[in-house]
């Protein structure tokens, strides 16, 4: 189960990365259709780099966020 959850996490991170890279190529009309303002769009495009991808892969693992801290 843990391996499947980790595989899904890696897959989600790469999907976010690819989607953010594709946001750089959409037109103004498509931006309006998606509902992103210029500031939000620029923030998401700025996240489309390898450093953010690695941070999401390592630090946003769902298993570690669900642990109870005593």
Secondary structure, DSSP 8 states (H G I E B T S, - for coil): -HHHHHHHHHHHHHHHHHHHHHHTT--HHHHHHHT--HHHHHHHHHT-SHHHHHHHHHH--HHHHS----
